[in-house]
Amino acid sequence: MATPDLLARARTAASSSAPARLPTPPAPSEILAEVPRGVREVLRVALREFEGKPFVTLAVWERGTAGAWWPVRGKAVTVRVRELGAVLEGLVVATERLAAGGAP
């Protein structure tokens, strides 16, 4: 059972704590390309940095109820700088095959 002193301290701490802040959307860094995906979503290619190392993200972003853009959980991939050439080559090959009428 909690002592009256402990309850009083808990109530004081709860009443003096800062009001909850609304979350802010993460900064997408430098957006290199943005492709609409319907009315509320876009696919973004962005150049980012983590611990001083650059990388590229491909992520679906969705407009929230307040109008800010948010990344959609589970719909993103990061590409390391050393992987960019191979990824780009794969995308070019896919584009060429599909343009030629090829199927996956």
C-alpha positions as a Markdown table, in Angstrom:
| # | Residue | x | y | z |
|---|---|---|---|---|
| 1 | Met | 0.0 | 0.0 | 0.0 |
| 2 | Ala | 1.4 | 3.4 | -0.9 |
| 3 | Thr | 2.0 | 5.9 | 1.8 |
| 4 | Pro | 0.3 | 9.3 | 1.8 |
| 5 | Asp | 3.7 | 11.0 | 1.4 |
| 6 | Leu | 4.5 | 8.9 | -1.7 |
| 7 | Leu | 1.0 | 9.6 | -3.2 |
| 8 | Ala | 1.5 | 13.3 | -2.6 |
| 9 | Arg | 4.9 | 13.3 | -4.3 |
| 10 | Ala | 3.5 | 11.4 | -7.3 |
| 11 | Arg | 0.6 | 13.9 | -7.6 |
| 12 | Thr | 3.0 | 16.8 | -7.4 |
| 13 | Ala | 5.2 | 15.3 | -10.0 |
| 14 | Ala | 2.3 | 14.6 | -12.3 |
| 15 | Ser | 0.9 | 18.0 | -12.1 |
| 16 | Ser | 4.2 | 19.8 | -12.6 |
| 17 | Ser | 5.3 | 17.8 | -15.6 |
| 18 | Ala | 5.4 | 19.5 | -19.0 |
| 19 | Pro | 2.3 | 19.0 | -21.2 |
| 20 | Ala | 2.6 | 16.3 | -23.8 |
| 21 | Arg | 4.1 | 17.5 | -27.1 |
| 22 | Leu | 2.6 | 16.4 | -30.4 |
| 23 | Pro | 5.1 | 14.4 | -32.5 |
| 24 | Thr | 6.7 | 16.1 | -35.4 |
| 25 | Pro | 7.2 | 14.4 | -38.7 |
| 26 | Pro | 10.8 | 13.4 | -39.4 |
| 27 | Ala | 12.8 | 15.5 | -41.9 |
| 28 | Pro | 13.2 | 13.7 | -45.2 |
| 29 | Ser | 16.6 | 15.4 | -45.8 |
| 30 | Glu | 17.1 | 16.1 | -49.5 |
| 31 | Ile | 14.2 | 14.8 | -51.6 |
| 32 | Leu | 15.6 | 13.7 | -55.0 |
| 33 | Ala | 12.3 | 12.4 | -56.5 |
| 34 | Glu | 8.7 | 12.3 | -55.5 |
| 35 | Val | 6.1 | 10.1 | -57.3 |
| 36 | Pro | 2.4 | 10.5 | -56.5 |
| 37 | Arg | 0.6 | 7.3 | -55.4 |
| 38 | Gly | -3.0 | 8.3 | -55.3 |
| 39 | Val | -4.3 | 11.3 | -53.3 |
| 40 | Arg | -2.7 | 10.8 | -49.9 |
| 41 | Glu | 0.6 | 9.0 | -50.7 |
| 42 | Val | 3.8 | 9.7 | -52.4 |
| 43 | Leu | 6.9 | 7.6 | -53.1 |
| 44 | Arg | 10.0 | 9.6 | -52.2 |
| 45 | Val | 13.6 | 9.0 | -53.0 |
| 46 | Ala | 15.7 | 10.9 | -50.6 |
| 47 | Leu | 19.4 | 11.4 | -49.8 |
| 48 | Arg | 20.0 | 11.1 | -46.0 |
| 49 | Glu | 22.8 | 10.8 | -43.6 |
| 50 | Phe | 23.2 | 8.7 | -40.4 |
| 51 | Glu | 26.3 | 9.0 | -38.2 |
| 52 | Gly | 28.1 | 10.9 | -40.9 |
| 53 | Lys | 27.4 | 8.3 | -43.6 |
| 54 | Pro | 25.2 | 9.0 | -46.6 |
| 55 | Phe | 22.5 | 6.7 | -47.8 |
| 56 | Val | 19.4 | 6.7 | -50.0 |
| 57 | Thr | 15.9 | 5.9 | -48.9 |
| 58 | Leu | 12.9 | 4.9 | -51.0 |
| 59 | Ala | 9.9 | 5.3 | -48.9 |
| 60 | Val | 6.1 | 5.7 | -49.1 |
| 61 | Trp | 4.9 | 8.9 | -47.3 |
| 62 | Glu | 1.3 | 9.6 | -46.3 |
| 63 | Arg | -0.4 | 12.9 | -45.5 |
| 64 | Gly | -1.6 | 12.9 | -41.9 |
| 65 | Thr | -4.8 | 14.4 | -40.6 |
| 66 | Ala | -3.0 | 17.7 | -39.8 |
| 67 | Gly | -1.6 | 17.9 | -43.3 |
| 68 | Ala | 2.0 | 16.9 | -42.4 |
| 69 | Trp | 3.8 | 14.1 | -44.4 |
| 70 | Trp | 4.7 | 11.0 | -42.5 |
| 71 | Pro | 6.7 | 7.9 | -43.6 |
| 72 | Val | 4.5 | 4.8 | -43.7 |
| 73 | Arg | 5.7 | 2.1 | -41.4 |
| 74 | Gly | 7.0 | -1.0 | -43.2 |
| 75 | Lys | 7.1 | 0.7 | -46.6 |
| 76 | Ala | 10.7 | 1.9 | -46.9 |
| 77 | Val | 14.1 | 0.6 | -47.9 |
| 78 | Thr | 17.5 | 2.0 | -47.4 |
| 79 | Val | 20.3 | 1.7 | -50.0 |
| 80 | Arg | 23.9 | 2.1 | -49.0 |
| 81 | Val | 26.2 | 4.1 | -51.3 |
| 82 | Arg | 28.1 | 1.0 | -52.3 |
| 83 | Glu | 24.8 | -0.6 | -53.4 |
| 84 | Leu | 23.6 | 2.2 | -55.6 |
| 85 | Gly | 25.2 | 1.0 | -58.8 |
| 86 | Ala | 23.8 | -2.5 | -58.6 |
| 87 | Val | 20.3 | -1.2 | -57.7 |
| 88 | Leu | 20.3 | 1.3 | -60.5 |
| 89 | Glu | 21.4 | -1.3 | -62.9 |
| 90 | Gly | 18.6 | -3.6 | -61.9 |
| 91 | Leu | 16.1 | -0.8 | -62.3 |
| 92 | Val | 17.4 | 0.1 | -65.8 |
| 93 | Val | 17.2 | -3.6 | -66.8 |
| 94 | Ala | 13.6 | -3.8 | -65.5 |
| 95 | Thr | 12.7 | -0.6 | -67.4 |
| 96 | Glu | 14.2 | -1.9 | -70.6 |
| 97 | Arg | 12.5 | -5.3 | -70.4 |
| 98 | Leu | 9.1 | -3.8 | -69.6 |
| 99 | Ala | 9.5 | -1.2 | -72.4 |
| 100 | Ala | 10.2 | -4.1 | -74.8 |
| 101 | Gly | 7.0 | -5.8 | -73.8 |
| 102 | Gly | 8.7 | -8.4 | -71.6 |
| 103 | Ala | 7.0 | -9.9 | -68.6 |
| 104 | Pro | 8.6 | -10.5 | -65.2 |
